[in-house]
Each structure stands twice: as C-alpha cells, then as structure tokens.
Amino acid sequence: MAIARNDSSPLFAAGATSTLRLIVYLAAGVALMVADHRGRYLETVRQYLHLAIEPVYRIAAMPADAARSLRLAVSDRQALTQENQRLREALLLTQARLNRLGAVAEQNTRLKELLEVQHSLGMGVQLAKLIDVVLDPSRQRIMLDAGANQGITVGQAVLDAYGVMGQISEVLPTTSSAILITDRSHAVPVTIERTGLRTIAYGNGTTDQLEVPNIPVSADVKAGDKLVTSGLGGGFPAGFPVGVIDSVSADASGMFAAALARPAAALERSGDVLLLRPLAEPVGPPAPAASGGPPVDTSPPPVPAAPPAGGAR
C-alpha cells in the first residue's frame, strides 16, 4: 500500500531514534559479516540455501542449454554431412584414378602385343588409333587417325595383335576408313591351316561371326580349324590369322558344306591397329659377296714410254 506524504517510514523516520536504530542495524550487519568471515558460522546456511536455489538456476538455464545443444547438434550434423560428401568425392576420384590406371595398363599391354607383332613381321607397318567405330548390321567400318598425309593408301591390310581386322577403303588427308572383315560386302581368301584347303570367308554383318560357304562335302573340315590368309588376290599377305571355325554343316542344296567361324581379331575391343606396308623388293641381282684373301689390284697396267727421237740406228 502506498505511503502518504505525512506518514513516515518506521526505519528511516526523521529524528534521533530512527538514526540510532539505523546505526544499530548497520553495526549488527557488520558484526555478522565479520563473525561469518572469521568463524564461517553461516556457511551451512549458505549451503542449504544453495541447494534450495540450485534447481531454480537449472530450470532457468534449461532453455539456453537446449538451444546450445540444438546448435551443436545441427552444426555437428552439417559437419558430418560435409565430411561425408568430401569422403564420397574423394572415393569417387580415387576409383576413377584406379579405373584410369587399369585402362592405361591394359592399353600398354595391347601396345606391347602390337609391338611384338611388328617385330615379328617381315614387312613395314604403321601404327594407327581408332577414332570412330560403326558396327551396324549393314555397315561394319572403323575410322583411323592416319590418312594420305601419313602415307596411307586404299587397300592396305589392317590388323591388331590377334589377327586380320579389315582393309583400308577410303583415304582422306588426315584420316582413313577401313572396312572390317565382318562387313556383308567383304570377303577374304583364306586357307584352312591344318589341311591347306583354300576357300573364302565372307562377313555377315555381325562382329563375332564369319561365313565360309561352298566347302566340298568330302573336305576334311571340323570345328577348331584355324583360318589364315592365303595371299591370293593380293589384298592380304599370306599367313595372317583370320578366324577359327566354330561349326560345320550341310548347306541348303546338300551339295556343299558351310562353316561358321569366329574372327581372330578383337573387333569390338581393339583401340590400336597396324597397317601393313609390304617392303619393296630389291631391283636387279644381289650385290656380289666380298671374297676372302688379299685385295686384288684392278687398276689398268702402265703404258710403256715412247723411244726418244734421234736415237742410235
């Protein structure tokens, strides 16, 4: 209730009595503080009061603690999400590098095989790389990164480390196109390596099959026989692998046998190829071999000098 102006407070009322009372209160307070400071008489009271007030402090701090915990949880989740994303990207990058290393190792293996084939051939070869592939049933072609500027000509045989792939059909200044042996319009004169029988292998539009028709019924042909180029026709040098016979059966007329063969070349996997260039044959007879023994003097004999004029008669 509000105190009126004419009323006075009992503690701070004007007059000597009020002043004395204030001094007594102050002295008692100072005495209690000094006694508590020296004797710690009120320590137990303070402890009980602290125990009684501590729950209030905790309840008052609960919103702030909850907000702090929420911030920490959100920040930790964001940090974990970002770390997970970084680890995922690092794993993806590492996997890509491993795949690249595997591809490079496989490419080195293929190049080594091509190099070994190049060293074993008795003719000139040129290395080229595939830049485009067309494997439609009606068109089996590959595009190479070498053309007329690199000396490529129409008709050159194309092979990989395993066998014949095809031959050059079109030449541009910096690129060239080759028709594969599996193209429907392509045929390769071949020889059955085991028996020496000569025949022709035709493409049928699929990259894993060749057709060998018109085989005499009495011919000794069976699955597993190897087909090699016969050298006839001049398109392919003799002796290069073409394929392996998978099956032999009678044709529709019953007068001949027909075989299906699997190409020897890796038509769907090869990325580097060799272009054959037969070495030029030497012109004229071979140079005579050097004979042993001392060197022979081939200089002309000396001419005798003429007698001097006016000599003795």
Phi, psi and omega in degrees: 000138182293145180267131180288163183295325183276354176271156180232148178290140181292335181272319183248033177290150180290146178125168185290326181296317179295320179295319180294321179296320178297318180296319179297317179297318180295318180296320179295320179296317179296318181297319178295321180293318179294317180295320179291325180292322183271319184257350181052049180286332184261011182295318180296321178298318180296322180297314179297318177298321179295318178297324180287327184270338184303316177302326178295318178299317182295318178297320179293330182273352183301315178301317180293319178296319179296319178295318178297317179296322179294317178298317180296319180296316180295314180296320178295320178295318178297317179297318179295320178296315179295318178296320177297319178295318178297317179295322178295318178295319178296320178295318179296318179296317179297319178296320178296320178295319178296318177297320178295318178297320177297319178295320179295319178297318178294321178294320177298322178297316179296318179295323177296319177296318177297321180296320177295320177297318180299318180291332183275348182275149177262038182207166180285144178225159178224134181274137177221160182241142177286134177241349177199149181224133175237114184237046176283154178302331181263356184205117180240099185225157171227149178249134183246157182270023178230141183221209183298327179295337178261009177086016180281139179231158179294137178100351180296139178285141180243129178215159175250198184288350186246337181170192184285133177256323182167207178209156183294130180245340181209138183235128174246173183304317184241354179224168177211157180243140180235139175269133181279157181291346179270358177293145183298334183266007185250145177218144182234122172292125185230166175230135174285116190299324186287322185249343183082006179293130179264136179204193183227135177256128182249149172278151179235015176092359177244146186279355183241020184205141172235151178251134178236089183271179172057043174269130177304140182298328182279355183288148180271091180230133180213165180299139181100346177293140181267139176256130177232158179296140181271341183087353178286147179088343176079359181282321182231134173297154184286148170098002180270139181296137178246317181182184179229132182289130178265318183208154179228133180210166178285146178279184185295326181283338182081359182267339181228165173257155178228144183234152172246134184235154178258125181302143178283327181286150177274079187296329183266354185238335186293136177246343178234141183227166175246135175255123184277136173227104181302139179291141180293135178285143178294142181267135177087176181290157179292153180294140180295144179284147179291128180276154178280175179096184183291153178294146181263132179278113182258011180286149181294150179294154180290147179270128180296144180286150179287144178296148182291149179289144178076030181279183180292146181261000000 
